[in-house]
């Protein structure tokens, strides 16, 4: 097992569980749930949740399992083939070295089944980088740069990429550009359709930065149905910030604003993996926001991705009183809660996103997006 490309410890199966042991002489913690002060860590059932959540779900997991001729429930097996370079600073390498890349399949299949590289999450996506010509190309080889994540539309949700681009643009206006991951609509050579090209903030040049999502930090197993990321509350997630951020008071305010933003855009999929802590010079900090989508525009569960105030609630039932109580519960002073909600209300009211053309089809999803955000902003922030 590597950390920033240096061998840090050994991960092995032990009976029905797994054991992780730091190497002698290693003195840096690789994950919040695996403190280096304890040299030997054991998980009794399956793979440690920290490592589980490095692997993909859904579309990408199915393709990697097929390429590896492995079960899609074989978490460690998939990581041994594809996990040498994961999101964040941790990698999993097999003792015998990586297999050679396959030659079957189209450009998309080749890009997502490259031995040694993987992505977490459920959406159709692949790693990409900017070519010398200026356009984006898939990162086919382990040696290729992988500076961007190219997200693709789902077949049954053909506006998903546009929706996320719109939401990220609105977030830059409401929360501030520094709070949001950089991304733009574009194309990837050899891949059909448009893509949302998201710049990776866990890479600075050749340097890998530690990045842990809240499901990893809380040690929440993904489960056979991968719904473990929904098992928790926004209050519990705020507790991660309070316990591990190097600037907890500042990051709690940032977290509160981000959660409320998700409610206002109708994102019922803001789960534990959609919040992360990122390595900064001063220590771990709340990362820039990512995976912002108005899910209420689709046939999606309308309840909040996590519990708030003791239970999951339909987003349409949220109001200012509920989010004020949430702010107080996570330790924000009443004045800070009011200031945050008032500022969010003012910025939503002034936002130019979505910028609609003069002539637009009545069925254009941007009209429904604007109307939904206007309605929820009035209900939650008024």
LUMKOL-161771 format. One line per 5 residues: number of its first residue (from 0); their letters; for each residue x, y, z of C-alpha. Coordinates in steps of 0.05 Angstrom, whole numbers, plus 5000, padded with zeros to 4 digits. Example, Ala and Ser with C-alpha at 12.3 -4.5 7.8 and 13.67 -1.06 7.14 Angstrom:
0) as) 5246:4910:5156  5273:4979:5143 .
***
This chain:
0) xxxxx) 5000:5000:5000  5028:5068:4980  5019:5139:5006  5042:5194:4959  5076:5138:4919 .
5) xxxxx) 5117:5115:4979  5106:5046:5009  5071:5059:5075  5044:4992:5097  5014:4925:5080 .
10) xxxxx) 4941:4909:5068  4921:4835:5070  4860:4791:5078  4855:4756:5146  4798:4706:5149 .
15) xxxxx) 4734:4743:5134  4765:4810:5147  4827:4851:5130  4888:4877:5167  4930:4939:5152 .
20) xxxxx) 4999:4946:5183  5043:5006:5178  5115:4992:5157  5169:4999:5209  5195:5070:5208 .
25) xxxxx) 5132:5099:5176  5107:5157:5218  5052:5193:5179  4978:5178:5185  4948:5160:5117 .
30) xxxxx) 4875:5165:5137  4833:5192:5195  4807:5122:5209  4877:5091:5208  4919:5133:5256 .
35) xxxxx) 4993:5118:5255  4995:5119:5331  4965:5049:5324  5011:5008:5280  4964:4949:5266 .
40) xxxxx) 4891:4958:5245  4840:4902:5236  4770:4903:5204  4729:4840:5219  4684:4837:5158 .
45) xxxxx) 4708:4850:5087  4752:4908:5068  4764:4970:5111  4712:5023:5091  4768:5072:5077 .
50) xxxxx) 4794:5026:5022  4724:5005:4999  4707:5076:4982  4768:5084:4937  4735:5038:4886 .
55) xxxxx) 4678:5055:4838  4605:5037:4839  4554:5021:4784  4575:5033:4712  4651:5036:4722 .
60) xxxxx) 4654:4979:4772  4617:4933:4723  4667:4948:4668  4727:4939:4713  4700:4874:4741 .
65) xxxxx) 4688:4848:4671  4758:4868:4648  4789:4835:4709  4744:4773:4704  4727:4785:4776 .
70) xxxxx) 4664:4790:4818  4636:4860:4824  4634:4848:4900  4709:4833:4903  4732:4900:4931 .
75) xxxxx) 4803:4881:4945  4811:4844:4880  4788:4904:4840  4834:4951:4879  4894:4905:4868 .
80) xxxxx) 4883:4911:4793  4860:4983:4788  4878:5018:4853  4951:5036:4846  4931:5108:4831 .
85) xxxxx) 4866:5127:4866  4833:5193:4882  4874:5223:4939  4943:5201:4961  4932:5126:4976 .
90) xxxxx) 4946:5070:4926  4939:4995:4929  4990:4954:4890  4993:4878:4882  5058:4845:4904 .
95) xxxxx) 5069:4815:4835  5062:4880:4795  5006:4905:4750  4979:4866:4690  4988:4892:4620 .
100) xxxxx) 4930:4934:4592  4880:4897:4549  4870:4912:4476  4795:4898:4469  4740:4949:4469 .
105) xxxxx) 4731:5020:4445  4766:5083:4469  4719:5092:4528  4726:5020:4551  4802:5023:4544 .
110) xxxxx) 4805:5087:4585  4764:5060:4644  4797:4992:4647  4870:5014:4649  4905:4972:4702 .
115) xxxxx) 4928:5015:4761  4876:5071:4758  4806:5078:4785  4754:5129:4806  4702:5128:4860 .
120) xxxxx) 4629:5143:4849  4571:5117:4808  4569:5164:4747  4597:5148:4678  4667:5180:4680 .
125) xxxxx) 4739:5171:4660  4807:5204:4673  4832:5253:4621  4885:5305:4608  4898:5362:4560 .
130) xxxxx) 4940:5342:4499  4994:5385:4468  4943:5404:4415  4899:5436:4468  4842:5386:4468 .
135) xxxxx) 4827:5333:4520  4845:5260:4511  4833:5198:4555  4889:5178:4603  4898:5108:4575 .
140) xxxxx) 4964:5090:4608  4986:5093:4681  5042:5140:4659  4994:5189:4626  4976:5253:4664 .
145) xxxxx) 4907:5248:4696  4892:5321:4713  4817:5319:4699  4756:5275:4711  4711:5274:4649 .
150) xxxxx) 4639:5262:4670  4590:5237:4617  4515:5239:4611  4474:5179:4632  4433:5147:4577 .
155) xxxxx) 4369:5157:4617  4388:5227:4641  4415:5263:4580  4421:5331:4614  4461:5308:4675 .
160) xxxxx) 4526:5340:4652  4492:5405:4634  4456:5404:4701  4520:5397:4740  4555:5451:4700 .
165) xxxxx) 4497:5498:4714  4498:5481:4788  4573:5492:4794  4565:5559:4758  4510:5580:4806 .
170) xxxxx) 4551:5557:4865  4609:5602:4844  4562:5662:4845  4529:5643:4911  4586:5611:4951 .
175) xxxxx) 4647:5642:4917  4694:5616:4864  4746:5592:4914  4694:5545:4945  4679:5507:4881 .
180) xxxxx) 4718:5458:4839  4739:5483:4770  4700:5451:4713  4677:5465:4642  4637:5433:4587 .
185) xxxxx) 4679:5403:4531  4695:5340:4492  4744:5283:4500  4777:5255:4437  4747:5188:4417 .
190) xxxxx) 4689:5192:4467  4619:5207:4441  4579:5265:4470  4597:5324:4513  4633:5318:4579 .
195) xxxxx) 4641:5358:4642  4716:5365:4651  4729:5372:4725  4798:5395:4746  4826:5350:4801 .
200) xxxxx) 4842:5387:4865  4877:5326:4896  4935:5336:4847  4983:5395:4845  5031:5381:4789 .
205) xxxxx) 5063:5314:4805  5043:5319:4878  4987:5276:4907  4946:5309:4962  4911:5271:5017 .
210) xxxxx) 4836:5272:5005  4784:5233:5046  4709:5234:5037  4664:5232:5099  4642:5160:5087 .
215) xxxxx) 4716:5140:5092  4728:5183:5154  4667:5156:5190  4685:5084:5171  4617:5073:5139 .
220) xxxxx) 4617:5007:5098  4587:5016:5029  4544:4954:5035  4525:4905:4980  4478:4957:4950 .
225) xxxxx) 4528:5015:4959  4477:5054:5001  4523:5061:5061  4540:5132:5038  4467:5151:5055 .
230) xxxxx) 4472:5124:5127  4484:5185:5168  4463:5256:5182  4487:5325:5164  4499:5336:5238 .
235) xxxxx) 4544:5276:5239  4580:5302:5178  4591:5368:5213  4622:5329:5269  4675:5305:5220 .
240) xxxxx) 4692:5378:5205  4695:5395:5279  4739:5336:5296  4789:5337:5238  4792:5405:5204 .
245) xxxxx) 4852:5449:5220  4805:5509:5218  4742:5478:5246  4703:5542:5261  4714:5570:5192 .
250) xxxxx) 4699:5503:5158  4635:5492:5197  4608:5557:5169  4630:5536:5099  4598:5467:5108 .
255) xxxxx) 4533:5497:5133  4529:5543:5072  4544:5485:5025  4490:5440:5055  4439:5496:5049 .
260) xxxxx) 4460:5509:4977  4448:5435:4961  4378:5441:4991  4361:5504:4950  4382:5473:4883 .
265) xxxxx) 4342:5410:4900  4400:5363:4907  4372:5303:4944  4437:5264:4931  4484:5303:4977 .
270) xxxxx) 4510:5242:5015  4573:5227:5056  4617:5217:4995  4599:5286:4969  4638:5320:5024 .
275) xxxxx) 4713:5313:5034  4772:5339:5073  4832:5360:5032  4904:5368:5052  4927:5440:5058 .
280) xxxxx) 4992:5469:5086  4958:5481:5153  4927:5411:5155  4861:5380:5132  4807:5429:5108 .
285) xxxxx) 4738:5423:5077  4751:5413:5003  4721:5454:4947  4649:5433:4931  4636:5381:4877 .
290) xxxxx) 4580:5336:4851  4528:5391:4854  4465:5370:4815  4392:5387:4819  4366:5316:4826 .
295) xxxxx) 4293:5338:4836  4290:5350:4761  4293:5275:4751  4257:5214:4776  4298:5213:4840 .
300) xxxxx) 4282:5202:4914  4259:5272:4937  4284:5263:5009  4350:5292:5033  4410:5247:5022 .
305) xxxxx) 4425:5247:5096  4383:5259:5158  4373:5329:5185  4341:5341:5252  4334:5266:5266 .
310) xxxxx) 4305:5242:5199  4308:5247:5124  4259:5298:5098  4230:5314:5030  4268:5376:5006 .
315) xxxxx) 4201:5410:4991  4186:5409:5066  4249:5445:5088  4243:5517:5113  4285:5569:5147 .
320) xxxxx) 4267:5544:5216  4294:5474:5201  4361:5500:5173  4368:5550:5230  4360:5493:5280 .
325) xxxxx) 4411:5452:5241  4461:5509:5244  4452:5515:5319  4458:5440:5329  4526:5438:5294 .
330) xxxxx) 4553:5493:5339  4546:5557:5298  4526:5619:5337  4455:5644:5321  4484:5708:5291 .
335) xxxxx) 4529:5668:5244  4470:5625:5222  4427:5686:5207  4484:5721:5171  4498:5659:5127 .
340) xxxxx) 4425:5650:5108  4414:5724:5094  4476:5727:5050  4456:5664:5013  4387:5694:5001 .
345) xxxxx) 4416:5758:4973  4465:5722:4928  4413:5674:4900  4369:5734:4885  4425:5769:4847 .
350) xxxxx) 4453:5708:4812  4454:5709:4736  4455:5633:4730  4420:5603:4693  4429:5655:4637 .
355) xxxxx) 4371:5638:4590  4369:5658:4517  4311:5701:4493  4283:5643:4453  4280:5578:4492 .
360) xxxxx) 4237:5516:4485  4185:5508:4540  4212:5438:4554  4284:5462:4565  4307:5436:4632 .
365) xxxxx) 4339:5503:4649  4269:5534:4656  4250:5481:4707  4317:5489:4741  4307:5564:4749 .
370) xxxxx) 4236:5557:4774  4255:5503:4824  4313:5543:4853  4271:5606:4858  4216:5569:4895 .
375) xxxxx) 4263:5533:4943  4304:5595:4957  4242:5633:4976  4219:5576:5022  4285:5561:5056 .
380) xx) 4319:5629:5059  4262:5678:5066 .
***
